[in-house]
Amino acid sequence: MSWQIGIEDLDALAIGAAILGTGGGGDPYIGRVMAEAHMRENGPVTVCEVDELADDAWVIPIAGMGAPTVLVEKVPRGTEPVGAFQRLADHLGAVGALPCPIEAGGINSMVPLQVAAALGRPVVDADGMGRAFPELYMQTFHIAGISGTPACIASEFDDFVILDHLHDNYALEWIARGITIRMGGHSFVSQFPMHGRDVKRAAIRGTLSLGLRIGNAVLRAEQSHEDPLEAICEATQYSGYGRGRILFKGKIVEVSRRTAEGFARGMVRVEGIDQGRGQVIEIEFQNENLLIRQGKRVLGMVPDLITVLDTHTGLAVTTERLRYGQRVSVLGIPAPAIMKSPAALKVWGPRGFGYDFDYATSWELN
Amino acid sequence: MSWQIGIEDLDALAIGAAILGTGGGGDPYIGRVMAEAHMRENGPVTVCEVDELADDAWVIPIAGMGAPTVLVEKVPRGTEPVGAFQRLADHLGAVGALPCPIEAGGINSMVPLQVAAALGRPVVDADGMGRAFPELYMQTFHIAGISGTPACIASEFDDFVILDHLHDNYALEWIARGITIRMGGHSFVSQFPMHGRDVKRAAIRGTLSLGLRIGNAVLRAEQSHEDPLEAICEATQYSGYGRGRILFKGKIVEVSRRTAEGFARGMVRVEGIDQGRGQVIEIEFQNENLLIRQGKRVLGMVPDLITVLDTHTGLAVTTERLRYGQRVSVLGIPAPAIMKSPAALKVWGPRGFGYDFDYATSWELN
């Protein structure tokens, strides 16, 4: 059943989507501003559930691409997402195509809303990652054998590049990343154009709803002076995701980060406080948080969701905003089963990021 | 008046175009093989002179792009040029478009012939450089204010990327180079699609004819045991180009070359022999030869043509084939006036390559 997202929902969605963004997916503030401008003009956006899609309806996932460290310095012009979406739709002859998120995240859950508001079309309540991942082939659409091309990349100079045909989805990531780097390190990309029947078999469903649900839980906890961390853990249990769990609390004692080859890569070290004093964990990231270690022991890893939260407010701290001295809590959310099939783990399990061990559930799941 | 190029002309064209290629424009042997295959199947190609073009006829310049050092190791599949040409024509709806060279060069004079033979269309006797230059905006088409986009880039994997709109021709070079690097350092590109009326006002005319004329002079000299160097100098005087001149003879005593950022950059040092013993010149190149120095004195510079020839055979030695000990002669050919307008010198005079001095005619011209 379709429902609506209005401006009054954007605060909650920005908060919740950033938590699902596992440190990536772009700055929530920038994303919110981009969506709000169009909704103020054109009213609320209808959200279409996957089962409501016509089998032959065109759906085009759209998102920001590049290092989040760049995004906060090179702020978008604002016209890129609609441009990238519409040029690809025109190239395909995809009349009435519906926008859909690629991933959950502060900016990347908002971008499809912005396009939907601008074009007066519904947005699809689903995405291809169920969280955020750094590379374009890390999508259930790829795992389901759907071609990522044709795709379209847009810059803030109204530059549009159409990836008309590439021999596989790894080439899509490689070429699109190269273009994004040359566009200054951040771009917007529409890709994996597909039909409703493909969305039904391949998408991770309900991720806009889940983002809203988590964000509303944080806002309610704030209003009623309850613990936001507990509220988040409770709210994550939805659509196959497991109940969240606070894996560690402490303060940041080291951040190491570099922006290279189009990604922000690095590590954050958190030292325990209070009863955890003397303990230390490290989180390694490539745009998004990949794994959490305590000494040699890996406490959690991709594709399960690992998000650093501000301990006091429960808001997500994206990897580009991590800084020395912050009081943070590390949240783990078990990813749903669709994200842990053998085919999926091949793409985005630890080996997909160059680690030499297999995925294992290493923290207690509900 | 239109005329024909057949397989029997390809030897001469490969030789002459490589001499006009000033060290770049791609390996003549590879270019010849690519054109010959299609001409053997479809017969000779009609060459259309610029004045014969209908004002509203579509013309699409096409060439190989990237470091020539890469081309000799990563040999083309052969289908790239027709693919890049046809995808761009389809994208534009440019029915019956004619291929045209971007630049003169061993491979880049052949590529449009290959496309013409494959599609059964005439090739245009003109180009946008009148020699070879390393960067895409270094074309008279750019200087005349024509947009380089839409453009299409093809790889040997049948990858096709359409540069639908870029904000200027410098962005075309920047983005296309980035894509070419990600495609492994060499690609084929169709760009600056335009109409006959634009070719008439902007192109450098008769460069296929000139290549043939120079190549035939070399072949005739070989047959009659005459000095090929003298024959080349004589043949260059055509369509506004000045008479060639041998600037230096000697042997190569040093080659320094690196392939970086999509270009082959470097320097070759030649030491005089016989009466020139004790003298040394250096040629600096970026894919193509940019200038020749003797100590601090610059003997010749862009856009005048500087080509290293094998002293014995008169064949051009492209920058990727320079090697220690070769006996070479350095040929200078005065570029025609269209290439030395103030607007043109801004793009491809020495300052266009980062040198801090203006263009000056520094060797004696006829």
Chai-1 contact restraints between the chains, C-beta under 6 A:
chainA,res_idxA,chainB,res_idxB,connection_type,confidence,min_distance_angstrom,max_distance_angstrom,comment,restraint_id
A,F157,B,H167,contact,1.0,0.0,6.0,A-B,restraint_1
A,D159,B,L166,contact,1.0,0.0,6.0,A-B,restraint_2
A,D159,B,H167,contact,1.0,0.0,6.0,A-B,restraint_3
A,F160,B,D164,contact,1.0,0.0,6.0,A-B,restraint_4
A,F160,B,H165,contact,1.0,0.0,6.0,A-B,restraint_5
A,V161,B,L163,contact,1.0,0.0,6.0,A-B,restraint_6
A,I162,B,I162,contact,1.0,0.0,6.0,A-B,restraint_7
A,I162,B,D164,contact,1.0,0.0,6.0,A-B,restraint_8
A,L163,B,V161,contact,1.0,0.0,6.0,A-B,restraint_9
A,D164,B,F160,contact,1.0,0.0,6.0,A-B,restraint_10
A,D164,B,I162,contact,1.0,0.0,6.0,A-B,restraint_11
A,H165,B,F160,contact,1.0,0.0,6.0,A-B,restraint_12
A,L166,B,D159,contact,1.0,0.0,6.0,A-B,restraint_13
A,H167,B,F157,contact,1.0,0.0,6.0,A-B,restraint_14
A,H167,B,D159,contact,1.0,0.0,6.0,A-B,restraint_15
A,W174,B,R182,contact,1.0,0.0,6.0,A-B,restraint_16
A,I175,B,R182,contact,1.0,0.0,6.0,A-B,restraint_17
A,G178,B,G178,contact,1.0,0.0,6.0,A-B,restraint_18
A,G178,B,R182,contact,1.0,0.0,6.0,A-B,restraint_19
A,R182,B,W174,contact,1.0,0.0,6.0,A-B,restraint_20
A,R182,B,I175,contact,1.0,0.0,6.0,A-B,restraint_21
A,R182,B,G178,contact,1.0,0.0,6.0,A-B,restraint_22
